[in-house]
Amino acid sequence: MKKYIYKFEAMSSPCELTLYADKKTLADKAAEAVLLETKRLEKKYNYYKENSIVSLINSRTTQELDAETKSILQRAKQYYKLTDGLFDITIATIKELYRNEKNLEAFKSKKEYLLQFIGCEHFSIKRNKIVFDNKFTKIDLGGFVKEYAVDRAVVVLKKHKITSALVNYSGDIYALGKKPDGSQFTIGIKDPKNRELFATEVSLQDQALTTSASYERNYTIGSKTYSHIITKDDSKKMQNSVSIISSNCVESGVFSTSMMINRDLITSNQVIII
């Protein structure tokens, strides 16, 4: 088997596929199928795209849910319960405040009012419709769909008979099988205090790894700086970095983000806190 590497941009992130195959034509075809699937998800669930399903739901233009969106929302509600409300797609209700409000006092006042509309209990799924109990609650699947896209990429690769591959969407990773030499895939986890270095390495086989870090991006409002990981309570101190290894990328992403806020969250996955 030979190694073939494919790079592209999707969901505002650099994406890379490392595929092992006997023929380049096989690898090319698999990589193209993954790209098409990833771009489909990017278009469908883009929070900022006016005609995406997320925007149509948030603007109350539609209530109708296709099977995939219904399944994703149901999973999001399940993870909301499993994480005691830490993983919450309705945090989007206050997202625009962090992006657009520059006056600190106005920000605090508006956020305080909108807090009452945050929580997955504010929407329900009835048959094939999403129903909100107010006009303010919004959803954002940005913390879910990139990881979902990694999991979908693995499904596509398997359909194309790829048995050895590494999918890496900006640090959201899945290792499919082993390398052709029989060794596992080795992944370095960056040191949050010196991002030029790796704090540790892990070996993966048929496993997902995601890392959430508080140092990656932030918002500045007035004289105060906030982490890009938006929470209801800004007073909580976050971990520098949390990595989770599990059987799928969605689950790893949910728990790595949640444990950034509360490291005591119970999880059976492999946890690396740096």
Secondary structure, 3 states (H helix, E strand, C coil): CEEEEEEEEECCEEEEEEEEECCHHHHHHHHHHHHHHHHHHHHHCCCCCCCCHHHHHHCCCCCECCHHHHHHHHHHHHHHHHCCCCCCHHHHHHHHHHHHCCCHHHHHHHHHHHHHHCCHHHEEEECCEEEECCCCCCCCCHHHHHHHHHHHHHHHHHHCCCCEEEEEECCEEEEECCCCCCCCEEEEEEECCEEEEEEEEEEECCEEEEEEECCCCEEEECCEEEECCCCCCCCCCCCCEEEEEECCHHHHHHHHHHHHHCCCCCCCCEEEEC
